[in-house]
Amino acid sequence: MNTESQSSLSFNAQIALVIRAVRTALAWSQQDLATKANISKPTIARLESMSMSPRADTINNLLNVLRAEGVEIDILAEEVIVRFKKVAILELQNNLAQPKSTEDN
């Protein structure tokens, strides 16, 4: 990706990419995240596919769920910072130790 396309990445696209990356890192399905955030799975799917502009309350809800799980996300002008607290790393370790179901992500 060149510098021009990086700088033109919209806030909504950044949110979509970061939410999907963090969800995947935590070994959560879209349904897992939807359940934890009390929103629908289709909303998660549309957000991640960038086919919708999420409402501010939806973004805040998702960020709060991730924060409660030990993941901090900062979207700045030139970078996106994702920090995993130890509790999130331990959750990831536990998830990786369990067999993954075949449900869709």
N, C-alpha and C positions, 0 to 999 in steps of 0.2 A: 504494500500500500504506500503510495507516495505521500509527501508532506501535504500537498494540496487536498487530497481526498481525506487525509486524517483531520485536517483543520475544519473541513466542511461537515464532519460527522455531527448530526443533530443531537440535541440533548436526549430526545426520545430514542434515537438509535443507540446512544451510549447506555441508557437505562436498559433497553432490551438486551443488548449484548452482555452487560454486566450481570443482570438478573439471571440470564441463562447460564453464564459461566459459573456463577456462584452456586446456583441450584445444582448444576452438574457436579461441581467440586464436592458438594455435600451429599452427593448420590441420592438426591431427591427427584422424584418424578414430578411432572407438572401437577398431578393430582395432590401429591404431598404438599407442595407449596400452596396450592389453592386451598387446601383444607386448613393449613396453618394460618393463612392470611384471611380465611373466611370470605374468599371470592371464588368465582367459578373457574373451572379448568379451561373453558374456552377463552376466558379473559386472559389467562396466563399464556395460552397458545397464541392469541392475537398479539399480545404485547411482545412476546419473544420473536414473532415473525415480522414485527414492525408493520403490521397491517392495521394498527390503531394508534391513536395518540392517547396514552393513558391519562386519566384525570389525576390531579395533584393528590387527592386523598388516596387513590389506589397506589401511587408511587410511595407515599408516606407510609401506608399500611405495609407494603412489601418491605421497605427499608426497616421499619420497626420490627417486623417478624425476624428478619435476618439479624438485626442488632441483638434481639433477645436470644438468638442462637449463637452469638459470639462473632458475628461478621459485621465489620464496619466498612461502609462504602462512602467515599468522598469523590464527587465529580467536580473537578476543577476546570479551569479554562484550557489548560494544556495537558492534563493528565487525569487519569482515574486511579484512585488508590483504594485497594481492597486489603483489609487487614483481618486475619483470622486469629481470634483469641484462642488460647489453649483449649478451652472447652469445645470450640468448633473443630479443632484438629482432632480431639479425642472422639467426637461424634463421627467424623470422617473415618477414623480408624475403625470404629465399631461397625459402621456401615460397610466398609470394605471387607471386613471379616465375615459378614453374612452373605449368603448366596443372594444374588440379584434376581428379582422376579422378571418375567418376560413382558410386563406391561409397557405400554408406550411411554416415552419420555416426553 
